[in-house]
Amino acid sequence: MLLLPEKEAYQVLCDLSRSQCQRLVNTLAATLIQYSTERNDTTGDKLLHQPLRTPIVTKNNDTTLFMPCSDTTNTGIKVITLPSKQDTVGVTLVFAPTGEVLGMLGASQVTAFRTALTTMCLFTRIVHIPKTQIVIFGSGKQVEWHIRLALLLAQEEVESVTIFNRGHERLRQLEKDVIQSLRTLYPRVTFHLIAKEDTPDYQQALQTHLASADAIFCCTPSTEPLFSSSYLETRPKRRFISLIGSYKPHMKEIDANTLLSGGGQIFVDSREACLEESGELQDAKVTEEHLIEIGEYLVPGGSCIPEGNVVLKCVGMGIMDLTIGRALLQLASDLGLGMSVEGF
């Protein structure tokens, strides 16, 4: 069994080349295609098994998610806790079909990475929408990986990245830990970090940057819309909008008008999971007919891009963790990273 702790998993992810990252995009895309294809096929034996995740919420409002899955080749389970007052922590286990534990890796950074990678499966293939101006909401690991992957995979196109967050302190830490090095790696990209708490004209700044935005990544567990759809309407154009921060029915990152701005069609990772867990979809009374799974779009001859904005809602599935976790364990083994444990 190979153990890959958070620190070493993070090292592997940060050192990915563009070609390595693109291979991971393709690997995850293949899994999403298989998930959607099997879900729509009631005749054959299924290779993927993906039950809905099971949450436990304590009286202190700490949430632990249990996410089992299997692709027949391997079985996996991620157990991750989202504490009410600190960063996420968890592990992903990868098993052989016989039950032997093949590997265990830290799940916090990898969860943020695989979610951003899911966004990239669609973002990198939407060639008719520019990627020049990017706006991101939040300040955590999801923000870091959306920025890192967008710059790595679309570095010739991105010119500006603007990050909005409620508090200043977490933005200051993000600047120190992440953005500072990205400024050096991508000198032609302009970075703006804007905190609501110390920006008197915050709403005006928000409206100005959103009006120019080509892509908007929402990465917060917000319980109310982060902006009004009217801010986008001041400069009508097609945009890419992803929503990955809200994961409970009472959470929502955008209003119904923005959600339905893709001609009423919304891309999702899983119809079943998003209808069960997404507050945005429930508030807008969205039904299955409004939803296009990423795997349905990516399959050859799949769904067409709807008119208007391209809106993506992703709540995450265990099969993503299994696919990416297995690939990272192999990559770490090839690089001589991690710790091998016998007889487990």
Secondary structure, DSSP 8 states (H G I E B T S, - for coil): -EEE-HHHHHHHHHT--HHHHHHHHHHHHHHHHHHHHHHH--SS--S-B----EEEE-TT--EEEEEEEE-SS-EEEEEEEE-SSS--EEEEEEE-TTS-EEEEEE-HHHHHHHHHHHHHHHHTT-TTS--SEEEEE--SHHHHHHHHHHHHHSTTT--EEEEEES-HHHHHHHIIIIIHHHHHH-TTSEEEEEEGGG-TTHHHHHHHHHHH-SEEEE-S--SS-SS-THHHHTS----EEEE-S--STT--SS-HHHHTTTTT-EEES-HHHHHHH-HHHHHTT--GGGEEEHHHHHSTT-----SS-EEEE----HHHHHHHHHHHHHHHHHHT-SEE----
